[in-house]
Amino acid sequence: MVKTKKRKKYSRMHGRKMGTAGHGARKKGKGNGHRGGVGMAGSGKRADHKKTLLTKLYGNDYMGKQGITSKGTERDKRDRINLYEIQSKYKPGKLDLSTYKVLGEGEIKDKFIITALEASKSAIEKIKKAGGEITVLKKKVEKKPKVEKVKVVAPPVVEKPKVEKAPKVKKVKIQDREESLRSASRSTKK
């Protein structure tokens, strides 16, 4: 009688010669070791492992450092706008940019009356040159005048009275002492 059902490959292969059950090299069929982890495992910032996957998912933003890393430094979160952006986005006339700092990049041709939080010197000059006006809400804090440093003179040094030290006692070695005792005992015997 002929078998109609073909046995699975594993059941046909296991136990034959190498014991690899049709997986090729023995290490390939063991499980986790050959595949390099699941998902994002092994995609450390210093590794080239799975770099194509990372660039596909995140572009070049995944590797390397991003932004300020120290906790103490605060980011500059002010809104900024350049003159060329004002020229292209807004119609001439009154503009309320009270949350923005106006920067002087680009040219401005139309007459704008702008109210801004801050503005650079070049931006103010260019707006006025075009016949417009700018009102800056935030006033610059003036630096305090420098105070001259006063030199502190140290009090005069008073000499301490000298104290005479007691005369030093001559140290005698043990051997010398024994010899002197022997000589003293000899002299008494005579």
One Martini backbone bead per residue (centre of mass of N, CA, C, O) as a GRO file, in nm:
protein
  190
    1MET     BB    1   0.096   0.036   0.022
    2VAL     BB    2   0.047   0.374  -0.041
    3LYS     BB    3   0.138   0.679   0.062
    4THR     BB    4  -0.033   0.997   0.072
    5LYS     BB    5   0.116   1.116   0.315
    6LYS     BB    6   0.341   1.358   0.390
    7ARG     BB    7   0.585   1.407   0.582
    8LYS     BB    8   0.733   1.606   0.768
    9LYS     BB    9   1.045   1.729   0.761
   10TYR     BB   10   1.126   1.694   1.054
   11SER     BB   11   1.048   1.390   1.077
   12ARG     BB   12   1.253   1.312   0.848
   13MET     BB   13   1.528   1.453   0.972
   14HIS     BB   14   1.540   1.367   1.248
   15GLY     BB   15   1.825   1.181   1.347
   16ARG     BB   16   2.013   1.252   1.099
   17LYS     BB   17   2.332   1.251   1.160
   18MET     BB   18   2.358   1.582   1.248
   19GLY     BB   19   2.085   1.702   1.384
   20THR     BB   20   1.942   1.961   1.208
   21ALA     BB   21   1.662   1.929   1.061
   22GLY     BB   22   1.717   2.116   0.795
   23HIS     BB   23   1.891   2.398   0.900
   24GLY     BB   24   2.181   2.327   0.853
   25ALA     BB   25   2.337   2.461   1.065
   26ARG     BB   26   2.322   2.411   1.396
   27LYS     BB   27   2.293   2.715   1.497
   28LYS     BB   28   2.031   2.796   1.331
   29GLY     BB   29   1.817   2.602   1.505
   30LYS     BB   30   1.824   2.725   1.814
   31GLY     BB   31   1.718   3.040   1.776
   32ASN     BB   32   1.829   3.344   1.896
   33GLY     BB   33   2.139   3.369   1.815
   34HIS     BB   34   2.109   3.434   1.488
   35ARG     BB   35   1.896   3.697   1.473
   36GLY     BB   36   1.950   3.958   1.665
   37GLY     BB   37   1.677   3.982   1.760
   38VAL     BB   38   1.390   4.182   1.830
   39GLY     BB   39   1.337   4.440   1.654
   40MET     BB   40   1.529   4.688   1.832
   41ALA     BB   41   1.737   4.500   1.892
   42GLY     BB   42   2.069   4.610   1.859
   43SER     BB   43   2.020   4.946   1.810
   44GLY     BB   44   2.255   5.096   1.886
   45LYS     BB   45   2.427   5.393   1.846
   46ARG     BB   46   2.710   5.228   1.769
   47ALA     BB   47   2.563   5.060   1.564
   48ASP     BB   48   2.497   4.887   1.244
   49HIS     BB   49   2.261   4.746   1.343
   50LYS     BB   50   1.975   4.805   1.172
   51LYS     BB   51   2.010   5.076   1.002
   52THR     BB   52   1.801   5.054   0.775
   53LEU     BB   53   1.553   5.054   0.959
   54LEU     BB   54   1.603   5.330   1.095
   55THR     BB   55   1.608   5.506   0.838
   56LYS     BB   56   1.325   5.427   0.748
   57LEU     BB   57   1.170   5.525   1.008
   58TYR     BB   58   1.365   5.807   1.103
   59GLY     BB   59   1.608   5.843   0.957
   60ASN     BB   60   1.868   6.054   1.106
   61ASP     BB   61   1.737   6.089   1.417
   62TYR     BB   62   1.837   5.844   1.597
   63MET     BB   63   2.121   5.907   1.577
   64GLY     BB   64   2.267   6.057   1.816
   65LYS     BB   65   2.253   6.376   1.918
   66GLN     BB   66   1.992   6.585   2.081
   67GLY     BB   67   2.052   6.865   2.177
   68ILE     BB   68   2.022   6.951   2.499
   69THR     BB   69   2.150   6.775   2.789
   70SER     BB   70   2.140   6.968   3.003
   71LYS     BB   71   1.933   7.060   3.271
   72GLY     BB   72   2.001   7.375   3.321
   73THR     BB   73   1.933   7.441   3.036
   74GLU     BB   74   1.747   7.667   2.856
   75ARG     BB   75   1.536   7.707   2.615
   76ASP     BB   76   1.463   7.892   2.334
   77LYS     BB   77   1.102   7.973   2.298
   78ARG     BB   78   1.089   8.189   2.108
   79ASP     BB   79   0.939   8.361   1.871
   80ARG     BB   80   1.018   8.383   1.520
   81ILE     BB   81   1.069   8.648   1.264
   82ASN     BB   82   1.113   8.741   0.943
   83LEU     BB   83   1.092   8.973   0.698
   84TYR     BB   84   1.027   8.780   0.457
   85GLU     BB   85   0.776   8.660   0.600
   86ILE     BB   86   0.611   8.914   0.631
   87GLN     BB   87   0.601   8.986   0.327
   88SER     BB   88   0.457   8.707   0.236
   89LYS     BB   89   0.212   8.666   0.459
   90TYR     BB   90   0.147   8.977   0.477
   91LYS     BB   91  -0.026   9.262   0.486
   92PRO     BB   92  -0.024   9.576   0.471
   93GLY     BB   93   0.004   9.724   0.799
   94LYS     BB   94  -0.128   9.605   1.072
   95LEU     BB   95   0.069   9.425   1.331
   96ASP     BB   96   0.047   9.140   1.559
   97LEU     BB   97   0.368   9.044   1.728
   98SER     BB   98   0.372   8.995   2.061
   99THR     BB   99   0.535   8.692   2.050
  100TYR     BB  100   0.767   8.818   1.878
  101LYS     BB  101   1.075   8.812   1.708
  102VAL     BB  102   1.234   9.037   1.502
  103LEU     BB  103   1.414   8.969   1.213
  104GLY     BB  104   1.665   9.083   0.950
  105GLU     BB  105   1.590   8.883   0.730
  106GLY     BB  106   1.577   9.035   0.454
  107GLU     BB  107   1.323   9.209   0.280
  108ILE     BB  108   1.132   9.527   0.285
  109LYS     BB  109   0.873   9.715   0.103
  110ASP     BB  110   0.646   9.758   0.285
  111LYS     BB  111   0.409   9.907   0.500
  112PHE     BB  112   0.459   9.858   0.848
  113ILE     BB  113   0.276   9.810   1.162
  114ILE     BB  114   0.453   9.696   1.442
  115THR     BB  115   0.397   9.460   1.712
  116ALA     BB  116   0.658   9.361   1.938
  117LEU     BB  117   0.853   9.212   2.167
  118GLU     BB  118   1.099   9.199   1.963
  119ALA     BB  119   1.409   9.344   1.808
  120SER     BB  120   1.631   9.397   1.582
  121LYS     BB  121   1.827   9.635   1.452
  122SER     BB  122   1.797   9.560   1.149
  123ALA     BB  123   1.486   9.550   1.149
  124ILE     BB  124   1.428   9.840   1.233
  125GLU     BB  125   1.576   9.977   0.997
  126LYS     BB  126   1.417   9.844   0.758
  127ILE     BB  127   1.132   9.939   0.838
  128LYS     BB  128   1.195  10.247   0.837
  129LYS     BB  129   1.300  10.256   0.543
  130ALA     BB  130   1.004  10.158   0.429
  131GLY     BB  131   0.795  10.341   0.627
  132GLY     BB  132   0.769  10.214   0.897
  133GLU     BB  133   0.672  10.062   1.213
  134ILE     BB  134   0.801   9.991   1.556
  135THR     BB  135   0.691   9.814   1.851
  136VAL     BB  136   0.846   9.757   2.159
  137LEU     BB  137   0.770   9.588   2.454
  138LYS     BB  138   1.054   9.502   2.531
  139LYS     BB  139   1.278   9.612   2.753
  140LYS     BB  140   1.585   9.684   2.807
  141VAL     BB  141   1.820   9.594   3.032
  142GLU     BB  142   2.009   9.777   3.221
  143LYS     BB  143   2.315   9.815   3.316
  144LYS     BB  144   2.495   9.827   3.581
  145PRO     BB  145   2.709  10.004   3.727
  146LYS     BB  146   3.023   9.996   3.808
  147VAL     BB  147   3.189   9.899   4.094
  148GLU     BB  148   3.434   9.983   4.283
  149LYS     BB  149   3.699   9.834   4.413
  150VAL     BB  150   3.796   9.762   4.740
  151LYS     BB  151   4.072   9.767   4.926
  152VAL     BB  152   4.191   9.540   5.159
  153VAL     BB  153   4.358   9.588   5.451
  154ALA     BB  154   4.576   9.438   5.636
  155PRO     BB  155   4.670   9.376   5.929
  156PRO     BB  156   4.918   9.395   6.125
  157VAL     BB  157   5.193   9.214   6.207
  158VAL     BB  158   5.246   9.030   6.499
  159GLU     BB  159   5.494   8.948   6.699
  160LYS     BB  160   5.604   8.679   6.856
  161PRO     BB  161   5.725   8.566   7.127
  162LYS     BB  162   6.011   8.417   7.224
  163VAL     BB  163   6.069   8.080   7.307
  164GLU     BB  164   6.257   7.896   7.501
  165LYS     BB  165   6.421   7.611   7.469
  166ALA     BB  166   6.502   7.323   7.571
  167PRO     BB  167   6.753   7.135   7.603
  168LYS     BB  168   6.893   6.886   7.451
  169VAL     BB  169   6.895   6.546   7.473
  170LYS     BB  170   7.110   6.301   7.469
  171LYS     BB  171   7.131   6.028   7.275
  172VAL     BB  172   7.162   5.689   7.376
  173LYS     BB  173   7.277   5.405   7.311
  174ILE     BB  174   7.261   5.090   7.436
  175GLN     BB  175   7.557   5.006   7.396
  176ASP     BB  176   7.690   5.253   7.526
  177ARG     BB  177   7.561   5.214   7.803
  178GLU     BB  178   7.681   4.937   7.870
  179GLU     BB  179   7.977   5.028   7.857
  180SER     BB  180   7.959   5.243   8.079
  181LEU     BB  181   7.877   5.040   8.301
  182ARG     BB  182   8.128   4.857   8.284
  183SER     BB  183   8.341   5.073   8.340
  184ALA     BB  184   8.221   5.147   8.617
  185SER     BB  185   8.254   4.862   8.743
  186ARG     BB  186   8.565   4.842   8.711
  187SER     BB  187   8.643   5.090   8.877
  188THR     BB  188   8.516   4.976   9.148
  189LYS     BB  189   8.697   4.710   9.169
  190LYS     BB  190   8.983   4.860   9.200
   0.00000   0.00000   0.00000
